[in-house]
Each structure stands twice: as C-alpha cells, then as structure tokens.
Amino acid sequence: MKFSGFIFSPKPQFGSLIEKKGRIASIQSARMPKRIDRVILPGFISTHIHTVQTHARNLAENRELLDWLSKVIWPFEASLDPRATYRSALTGMNECLSNGITTILDMATSRHTQKVFEAARDCGIRGFIGKALMDQGPKSLVDKNPLEEVFEHHAHWHGAERGRLSVTLCPRFVLSCSDELLRKVGEISSRLKLIHHTHASENAKECEWIEKHHHSSNIGYLEKTGSLNSQTVIAHGVHLSNADIRILKKRRVSISHCPTSNLKLASGIADLKRLDGLNLSLGVDGAACNNILDPFFEMRLAHLLSRSLHGLQGKSAKFIFWMATMGGALALHSQKRIGSLEPGKEADLLVLKVPESVEFNPRFPYESLIHSLSSRNIEKVIVGGQVIRS
C-alpha cells in the first residue's frame, strides 16, 4: 500500500509512505504542495486504559477517586460476567481504534481477563493487557492467588497474533495489594521482562492513606517492596514529591499522564515540567472517568495545561505528540517496533483528511495537528499493515 501526504516521520516531510508485508518499507519525499489535504501519523499509544469499564460510562459522576471506586466502579466490575466483560472491552477497543489509538496498555478487572484478550484478538488492536491484581479490598473482586492466572495468560497469549498481544502485570494500587504481592510483581516483572502497570499518587486521599498505614509516600513504599523497575508504567503521578521523582528516575520508571481523568476525578494537575528526566506518555484512562477515549483531546488538554502552568515555557506541542507516540513505545519497550514512522517498523498508522476549513501549516505541524484536527478527520486506521477502519 502507498499513502501520500504530509508525513509525521521523525523529520516531518511531504511525500509517500510505502507499506509491505505489515511493515513500513520506505518513505519518499516530494515537493510540498500549495495546500496539504492529507496527513499521515503513527498510530497513537494509550499507556493507561480500562476497557472493561467502558459500559460504566456516565454511571460514576461527581465523585473523587476512592468514593468513585468503592461506590460505583468496583460493584460494576463485580457484576461483569464473561460475556459482559468481552462486550465492554470490545466497545472500548473499537472506540480507541476509531479515534486513532492503535496500541493500548489495558488494566482489566480481577476476573474474566481471558475475555479481554479475546476482544483484542477480534478487533485488531495492539494490546498490552493484564489482570487487575487485588489480594485486598472488596470480597467480590479479591483473589488470594492472583498471579496463578497471570502465568496461564502468559502461556496462552504472550506474543499471540504475530506479536500483537502481550501480557502485563497489573497490581491495581497499593490500597488493594499486599506487601507480598507487590514484591512478587517486582521479581516476576524483572525476571520475565513483563510490563508492570499500576496506579500511584493519583489522589491526595490515596496518598494520605498510604502515609498513615505504611509511614511512607506512595512511591517510597513501592520502592521498599522492590516493585519499581524499568518495566514499570505508573498511571497519573499527580502528587509526587521531589524525593518521589528522584526514586522514579533512579528506577527508570515511565509515567502515563492522564489529564482528563485527573481533572474529572478532581485529583489535580500533573506538572510535566517537574517530571523532566522521566519517560512520559499519554493515557486516556477509562470511559467511566474521561468519558471519551480520544487521544486528540488528551494531547490538546495536556498542551494547554502545561501552558497554563508555565506559559510559553510549558511543554511544546511537538513534545506532547511525542508522548502520545514514541513516549508510549518507550514505556512499553517497543520502540523498535512502533511509535514512529520509520522503515522497518510495524505499519501502525493513521491517514487523516484535512478539511477545507483548515489550512494545515507545515511550519507548525504539531500545533496544526493538535489544535486544528481531531479524530473526526481520520480516514484510515492501520495496524500491522491491516486496514482496521476505512
């Protein structure tokens, strides 16, 4: 297949991208036209999402995190049977694909994770998926031996669908995990090189609980249990001290920035400038706290929030785009396969039509993309050379 337009390759250019056998074969430059009517992007990577919560959209409004979880989300997840789990996950994954997300780091609930893998298999998305590990908390979701199922998933799904699916370790957060579980996660993650995906320092009350019960910060406690390493992707990271940030840098942890859900759950604003030196990526979180799964909205909001905190010295549009693509690939240790449009990489890409009302400016391509285009402009979504949406 051949796609022509303005290409968001590492060096943005106008030209043609050639796809062969599921990979990018070449990128050929051409003369810039008077008007750009199509742009070609790498598929977006969401490094934090809960697709099983998609059918809980609009059910958990006007609540902060801990109340949101205990009063609505955990009862909702407990109510899911295998069929409902599959349907909710599939709905979320299809919405992601329609909005240009080709890769997800997906934390399921504590049961029926097999059905989440099946949904990813069936819809064509690239999925890093894990069971929510909980050995403390509500009886309806607690599993006293949560890692047994992880090994079963690893044997069956890790590397399945020609490498499109991967298994991850997903301890939900400190409040629902024992010391022993967190230690085991750190050991298994390091030994098997599995992505370790968890929530941390999202909400002030969450951090206060951990200080009270563990006499440590959230990040400090995770460090003590040995669960932090270069495979770790922490969602949110809103409430981080300077000491926390030093620990995260030391352990080479990645952060998934989720600006919409942070604001909607009244958790606060993560200041990206404070996190310089850490690998940063973007996550859409779940439909129950976003309530749309749209990377364009997340990019725009992330850019504007950084501007609101630091003026023109805030994070650039180019950097925000990088977070949504290569930052995600680095977090998933998949930078040699996905995250940018380069020969040899997987052909995960988007083709967008620029509407007549928009004058796409090649001098400011990232600003033009983030602030003038949206998921409504997507013409094609391609994952591994397969056209998923057209």
C-alpha positions in Angstrom: 0.0 0.0 0.0 1.1 3.6 -0.7 -0.1 6.6 1.3 0.7 10.2 0.2 0.5 13.4 2.2 2.3 15.2 5.0 4.1 12.5 6.9 4.8 12.9 10.6 8.1 10.9 10.4 11.0 11.8 12.7 11.8 14.5 10.2 8.3 15.7 9.1 8.0 15.9 5.3 5.6 15.8 2.4 5.8 12.6 0.4 4.7 9.0 0.2 4.9 6.1 2.6 5.1 2.5 1.2 3.8 -0.4 3.3 4.8 -4.0 2.5 4.0 -7.2 4.5 2.8 -5.2 7.5 5.9 -3.0 7.8 7.0 0.4 6.6 9.1 -0.3 3.5 10.2 3.2 2.7 9.3 6.9 2.9 9.9 9.0 -0.2 9.9 12.8 -0.1 8.2 15.0 -2.6 7.7 18.7 -3.3 5.5 20.5 -0.8 2.1 21.4 -2.5 0.4 24.7 -2.1 -2.2 23.1 0.2 -1.9 19.9 2.3 -5.1 17.9 2.2 -3.9 14.7 4.0 -1.5 13.9 6.9 -0.1 10.5 7.9 0.7 9.8 11.5 2.0 6.9 13.6 -0.9 5.3 15.5 -1.4 6.7 18.9 -0.4 4.7 22.0 -2.5 4.9 25.2 -0.4 3.7 28.1 -3.3 3.6 30.6 -6.9 2.4 29.9 -9.5 0.2 31.5 -11.6 -1.1 28.5 -13.7 -3.3 30.8 -15.1 0.0 32.3 -16.5 1.2 29.0 -20.1 0.3 29.8 -19.8 2.2 33.1 -19.6 5.4 31.1 -21.7 8.2 32.8 -22.5 5.9 35.8 -19.9 7.3 38.2 -20.2 11.0 38.1 -19.3 13.7 40.6 -17.1 11.6 42.8 -13.4 11.6 43.8 -11.3 8.6 43.2 -11.8 6.4 46.4 -15.5 7.0 46.5 -15.7 6.6 42.7 -14.1 3.2 43.1 -15.8 1.8 46.1 -19.4 3.1 45.4 -19.6 2.5 41.6 -16.6 1.0 39.8 -15.8 -2.0 41.9 -19.5 -3.0 42.1 -19.8 -2.6 38.4 -16.7 -4.7 37.7 -18.0 -7.4 40.2 -21.3 -7.5 38.2 -19.5 -8.4 34.9 -19.9 -12.0 33.7 -17.6 -13.3 30.9 -19.9 -12.1 28.1 -20.4 -8.6 29.6 -16.6 -8.3 30.1 -16.0 -9.2 26.5 -18.6 -6.7 25.2 -17.5 -3.8 27.4 -13.8 -4.4 26.5 -14.6 -4.7 22.8 -16.7 -1.5 22.8 -13.8 0.4 24.4 -11.2 -1.1 22.0 -13.3 -0.3 18.9 -13.7 3.3 20.2 -10.0 3.6 20.6 -9.4 2.4 17.1 -11.9 4.8 15.7 -10.2 7.6 17.5 -6.7 6.7 16.2 -5.3 4.6 19.2 -3.7 1.5 17.7 -1.9 0.3 20.9 -3.2 0.1 24.4 -1.8 -0.7 27.9 -5.0 -2.1 29.4 -5.7 -3.0 33.0 -8.7 -5.4 33.1 -10.6 -6.2 36.3 -9.7 -9.2 38.5 -11.9 -11.7 36.7 -12.5 -12.9 33.1 -9.3 -11.4 31.7 -9.3 -14.1 29.1 -12.3 -12.3 27.5 -10.3 -9.0 27.3 -7.6 -10.8 25.4 -10.3 -12.3 23.1 -11.7 -8.8 22.4 -8.3 -7.5 21.5 -7.7 -10.5 19.2 -11.0 -10.0 17.5 -10.9 -6.2 16.9 -7.3 -6.0 15.7 -5.8 -3.6 18.2 -2.3 -4.0 19.5 -2.8 -4.8 23.2 -0.6 -5.0 26.3 -3.2 -6.5 28.7 -3.2 -7.6 32.3 -5.5 -8.9 35.0 -6.0 -6.3 37.8 -4.2 -7.9 40.7 -6.0 -7.5 44.0 -5.5 -9.6 47.1 -7.0 -7.0 49.4 -10.2 -5.0 49.2 -13.8 -5.9 48.3 -14.5 -9.6 48.6 -16.3 -9.6 45.3 -13.0 -8.8 43.5 -10.2 -10.1 45.8 -8.2 -13.1 44.6 -5.9 -14.6 47.2 -3.8 -16.2 44.4 -4.0 -13.6 41.7 -0.7 -14.5 40.0 -1.8 -18.0 39.0 -4.0 -16.7 36.2 -1.3 -14.4 35.0 1.0 -17.4 34.2 -1.9 -19.0 32.4 -2.4 -15.9 30.3 1.4 -15.7 29.7 1.5 -19.2 28.3 -1.5 -18.7 26.0 -1.5 -15.0 25.0 2.0 -13.5 25.3 3.2 -12.9 21.7 0.0 -14.1 20.2 -1.5 -12.8 17.0 2.0 -12.4 15.4 3.2 -10.4 18.4 0.2 -8.1 18.5 -0.8 -9.2 22.1 1.3 -9.1 25.2 0.7 -10.0 28.9 1.4 -7.5 31.6 1.4 -7.4 35.4 -1.2 -5.1 36.8 -1.3 -4.6 40.6 -4.2 -2.2 40.9 -2.7 0.1 43.5 -1.2 0.0 47.0 -4.5 0.0 48.7 -5.6 -3.3 47.2 -2.3 -5.1 47.2 -0.3 -6.8 50.0 3.4 -6.3 50.5 4.0 -9.9 49.3 2.1 -9.4 46.1 4.0 -6.2 45.2 7.3 -7.9 45.9 6.3 -10.8 43.7 5.3 -8.5 40.9 8.7 -6.7 41.0 10.5 -10.0 40.9 8.4 -11.5 38.1 8.5 -8.3 36.1 12.3 -8.2 36.2 12.8 -11.9 35.5 10.3 -12.2 32.6 10.7 -8.6 31.3 6.9 -8.0 31.6 5.5 -4.5 31.7 4.4 -3.7 35.3 1.3 -1.4 35.1 -0.1 0.3 38.2 -1.8 3.4 39.6 0.2 5.6 42.0 0.0 9.1 43.6 -3.2 9.9 41.7 -5.3 11.3 44.6 -4.4 13.2 47.8 -6.6 11.0 50.0 -4.9 7.9 48.5 -1.5 9.3 49.4 -2.7 10.2 52.9 -3.9 6.6 53.5 -0.6 5.2 52.4 1.3 7.7 54.7 -0.9 6.7 57.6 -0.7 2.9 57.1 2.8 2.5 55.7 4.6 5.6 57.1 5.9 6.3 53.6 5.0 8.1 50.4 3.2 6.0 47.7 6.4 5.9 45.6 8.6 5.3 48.6 6.5 2.3 49.6 6.6 0.8 46.1 10.4 1.3 46.2 10.6 -0.6 49.6 8.7 -3.5 48.2 11.0 -3.8 45.2 8.3 -3.4 42.7 9.7 -0.5 40.8 12.0 -1.1 37.8 12.4 -0.1 34.1 9.4 -2.2 33.2 7.1 -0.1 35.4 4.5 2.3 34.0 2.8 4.4 36.6 -0.6 5.9 35.7 -1.2 9.5 36.9 1.7 10.6 39.2 -0.2 13.8 40.2 1.1 14.1 43.8 4.8 13.4 43.7 7.4 14.9 46.0 10.9 15.7 44.8 12.1 12.6 46.7 9.5 10.5 44.8 10.7 11.9 41.5 14.3 11.0 42.3 13.2 7.4 43.1 11.3 7.2 39.8 14.4 8.5 37.8 16.7 6.0 39.6 14.4 3.1 38.7 13.8 4.4 35.2 10.0 4.3 35.6 7.7 5.7 33.0 4.7 7.9 33.8 1.4 7.7 31.9 -0.1 11.2 32.0 -3.9 11.2 32.1 -5.0 14.8 32.1 -8.7 14.4 31.5 -9.4 11.8 34.2 -7.1 13.7 36.6 -9.3 16.7 36.3 -12.6 14.9 36.1 -12.0 13.0 39.3 -10.7 16.2 41.0 -7.3 14.6 41.5 -5.3 17.6 40.3 -2.9 18.5 37.6 0.3 16.6 36.9 3.0 19.2 36.2 5.0 17.7 33.3 7.9 20.2 33.7 8.6 18.8 37.1 8.9 15.3 35.6 11.8 16.2 33.2 14.2 13.3 33.0 11.4 10.7 33.2 9.9 9.0 30.2 6.4 10.4 29.8 3.5 9.0 27.8 -0.2 9.7 27.5 -3.2 7.7 28.6 -6.9 8.1 28.0 -7.8 6.1 31.2 -11.4 4.7 31.1 -14.7 5.8 29.8 -16.0 5.8 33.4 -13.8 8.8 34.3 -13.0 10.5 31.0 -15.6 9.9 29.4 -14.3 9.8 25.8 -11.3 7.7 24.6 -9.8 10.3 22.3 -6.0 11.0 22.1 -6.6 14.3 20.2 -8.5 15.6 23.2 -5.8 14.4 25.6 -3.0 15.9 23.5 -4.7 19.3 23.3 -5.6 19.3 27.0 -2.0 18.2 28.0 -0.6 21.0 25.9 -2.9 23.7 27.3 -2.5 22.6 30.9 1.3 22.9 30.6 0.9 26.3 29.1 -1.5 27.3 31.9 1.2 26.4 34.4 4.3 27.7 32.6 3.2 30.0 29.8 5.2 29.5 26.6 7.9 27.7 28.6 5.4 24.8 29.1 5.8 21.6 27.1 5.7 22.1 23.4 3.1 20.6 21.0 5.9 18.6 19.5 6.7 17.1 22.9 3.1 16.3 23.6 2.8 14.5 20.2 6.0 12.6 21.1 4.4 11.5 24.4 1.4 10.1 22.5 3.6 8.1 20.2 7.3 7.4 20.9 6.9 8.1 24.7 4.3 5.3 24.7 6.5 3.0 22.7 9.4 3.5 25.1 7.2 2.9 28.1 6.2 -0.5 26.5 9.8 -1.3 25.5 8.5 -1.5 21.9 10.3 1.5 20.4 12.0 -0.7 17.8 8.6 -1.8 16.5 6.1 1.0 16.9 5.8 4.7 17.9 7.2 6.4 14.8 7.0 6.2 11.0 10.4 4.7 10.0 11.4 2.0 7.5 11.4 -1.4 9.2 8.8 -0.6 11.8 5.3 -2.1 12.1 2.8 -0.3 9.8 0.7 1.1 12.6 -0.5 4.4 11.1 -3.4 6.8 10.6 -4.4 8.7 7.5 -6.3 12.0 8.2 -8.1 14.2 5.6 -7.6 17.9 6.3 -10.9 19.7 5.9 -11.2 22.6 3.6 -11.8 24.9 6.6 -8.3 24.1 7.9 -5.1 25.5 6.5 -2.5 23.0 7.7 0.7 24.8 8.2 3.9 22.8 7.6 5.9 25.4 9.6 3.9 24.4 12.7 2.8 20.8 12.0 2.4 19.7 15.6 0.3 22.8 16.5 -1.8 22.4 13.4 -2.4 18.7 14.2 -3.2 19.1 17.9 -5.3 22.3 17.8 -7.0 22.1 14.3 -7.5 18.4 13.6 -9.4 15.7 15.5 -10.4 12.1 15.4 -13.3 13.1 13.1 -10.8 13.7 10.4 -9.5 10.1 10.4 -9.9 8.3 7.0 -7.9 5.1 7.7 -6.6 3.3 10.8 -4.0 0.6 10.0 -2.5 -1.8 12.5 0.4 -4.0 11.3 -0.5 -3.3 7.7 -4.1 -4.3 8.2 -6.7 -1.7 7.5 -8.9 -1.7 10.6 -11.0 1.4 9.9 -11.7 3.0 6.5 
